[in-house]
Amino acid sequence: MNKGELVDAVAEKASVTKKQADAVLSAALEAIVDAVSDGDKVTLVGFGSFESRNRKEREGRNPKTGDKMKIPATKVPAFSAGKLFKEKVAPVGKSKK
């Protein structure tokens, strides 16, 4: 599902126009990105949490030459799915299909 399809689904479920759904979805995503980039954690109960995590400096290899190189420390965005989201995706006690 891409953003356009998500906007269509939100518009249908919320009984609003696609233009309104797009505006709300875009604003929500922008607010999440802004908060996480400022170092805040965004928690949506039942859905999950967005946060930034520090990745340590590590050693890697240049794929072309195979030479060792240092990959610098950086911050990366991270998402952790909530309990309800996990259970919806993989129900406990049900066999895989």
C-alpha positions as CSV (number, residue, x, y, z in Angstrom):
1,M,0.0,0.0,0.0
2,N,1.4,3.4,-0.9
3,K,0.5,6.8,0.5
4,G,-2.3,7.4,-2.1
5,E,-3.9,4.1,-1.3
6,L,-3.6,4.8,2.4
7,V,-5.3,8.2,1.9
8,D,-8.1,6.5,0.0
9,A,-8.6,4.0,2.9
10,V,-8.5,6.7,5.6
11,A,-11.0,8.8,3.6
12,E,-13.4,5.9,3.3
13,K,-13.1,4.8,7.0
14,A,-13.4,8.3,8.4
15,S,-16.1,9.4,5.9
16,V,-14.1,12.5,4.8
17,T,-12.9,13.6,1.4
18,K,-9.6,12.4,0.0
19,K,-8.3,15.9,0.2
20,Q,-9.1,16.1,3.9
21,A,-7.6,12.7,4.6
22,D,-4.4,13.6,2.7
23,A,-4.1,16.8,4.7
24,V,-4.5,15.0,8.1
25,L,-2.3,12.1,7.2
26,S,0.5,14.5,5.9
27,A,0.2,16.6,9.0
28,A,0.4,13.6,11.3
29,L,3.4,12.1,9.5
30,E,5.2,15.5,9.6
31,A,4.5,15.9,13.3
32,I,6.0,12.4,14.0
33,V,9.1,13.2,11.9
34,D,9.6,16.6,13.6
35,A,9.2,15.1,17.1
36,V,11.6,12.2,16.4
37,S,14.1,14.4,14.8
38,D,14.0,16.6,17.9
39,G,14.9,13.6,20.0
40,D,11.3,12.9,21.3
41,K,9.6,9.5,21.4
42,V,6.2,9.3,19.8
43,T,4.0,6.6,21.3
44,L,0.7,5.6,19.7
45,V,-0.9,3.1,22.1
46,G,-1.8,-0.2,20.4
47,F,0.1,0.8,17.2
48,G,3.7,1.4,18.3
49,S,6.5,3.9,19.1
50,F,8.7,6.0,16.9
51,E,12.1,7.2,18.3
52,S,15.6,8.0,17.3
53,R,18.4,5.6,18.3
54,N,22.2,6.1,18.4
55,R,24.1,3.7,16.2
56,K,27.7,3.2,17.4
57,E,30.8,3.6,15.2
58,R,31.6,0.2,13.6
59,E,33.9,-1.4,11.2
60,G,32.7,-2.3,7.7
61,R,34.1,-3.2,4.4
62,N,34.1,-1.4,1.1
63,P,32.0,-3.6,-1.2
64,K,34.1,-2.8,-4.3
65,T,37.6,-3.3,-2.8
66,G,37.0,-5.3,0.3
67,D,39.1,-2.8,2.3
68,K,38.2,-2.3,5.9
69,M,36.7,1.1,6.8
70,K,35.2,2.8,9.8
71,I,31.5,3.6,9.6
72,P,30.8,6.7,11.8
73,A,28.3,6.8,14.6
74,T,25.0,8.2,13.6
75,K,21.3,8.6,14.7
76,V,18.7,6.5,13.0
77,P,14.9,6.5,13.2
78,A,13.4,3.4,14.8
79,F,9.9,1.9,15.1
80,S,8.7,-0.6,17.6
81,A,5.3,-2.2,17.0
82,G,2.8,-2.2,19.8
83,K,1.3,-5.3,21.4
84,L,-2.1,-5.0,19.5
85,F,-0.3,-4.4,16.2
86,K,1.9,-7.5,16.7
87,E,-1.1,-9.6,17.7
88,K,-3.1,-8.5,14.6
89,V,-0.2,-9.4,12.3
90,A,0.7,-12.7,14.0
91,P,-2.2,-13.9,16.2
92,V,-1.0,-15.9,19.2
93,G,-2.0,-19.6,19.1
94,K,-2.9,-19.6,15.4
95,S,-0.9,-21.6,12.9
96,K,1.0,-19.9,10.1
97,K,-0.6,-19.8,6.7
